[in-house]
């Protein structure tokens, strides 16, 4: 069995407890729950480690993509291992980060994964802790701008939220080896044309190098369904063979 859900932001115990997700009673470690980004690796705190241990004790295996609210300093330091044809970071024995640009074979179906997204909540800037004026700038934002949308470099924001050229090339090469044909594409952000559709002319969501890259993948790859998170809604795009997922936990296999 394979289930997919959206952004958890480290609230794994709320999303994946037995009351909310009773289907897990019939699952085993060879069954999977895939989280489409913003999993919530954040600060390596005692509480976070406790919650990850709780997740490790679940009967299923948790797989997740990275998003734009994950600590890449922690993620990138994790050991890399091979898993069903692709590379993963092993957070716990059965809690695995599906790295960008990989193709995995799960239950005789192929999955192309590509995490990451450009943050929308940075319009008031990225603060550098090493800046001599850091405290002053933060104080001004906190006091003078209601609900200021800013982040702090290497504390609440990482430039690694967007992929490197090497990751994009590896993704393209892995798809080429599959003759640009997979069953599922799993990402955190949508591709550019669908992002435009979801924006509806409001100008709230801007395309970027990553969404343009995913647009190229869409136009050159044969796939059955594309599933993504990031947008905090549950919505099917039937014409696009795509689904935006958030709180729902949907079985796909």
C-alpha angles and dihedrals in degrees: 000000000000124000127184130203138167139247113337100177089206092304091122095140091056096046101038106035119126094252093056095035107031092160088081090076087077095045135095136191090277088064121081142215111196120201114203100221139301087071091163111245095159125142112354088239123164089254093051093049090049092052092047089052088051089053091048089056093057116107093243133062116252118220122183144179121219120248136181095284099061129102105246093185087066097037096049091051093057120104115265119224138167119260125178093331101320142073123266139177109235110223093166128351089270101023107082135175111222102219125224122278096013131136117215129189110217122170090345092305127109123232125192111201131196120165131187136080140190111261116245094197099070101083091120093053148260113278122213114217089210091059109110087222094048097113093045093049092047092048091051092050093047094048106035106034117059109229091354112205105222135127135205120237113249091000106063102354135045127188086220087078083093120057129253122241088250091057092049092049092048091051092050092047092049091052089048089056087055090050087247092291125120135148100232136018114203120191139154097228127039124244119266101265092049091045088055090050093050091047090056094202094302093120091227097121122047126197120239142179092286096050089046090051090051089049089058090051091050092051095047104036132077111219141154100224140358118211125187141163130196098095096077097230139099109233137147121216100196097180089053095044085232138126132199108208133192125148096000119099107210128187112225100170 
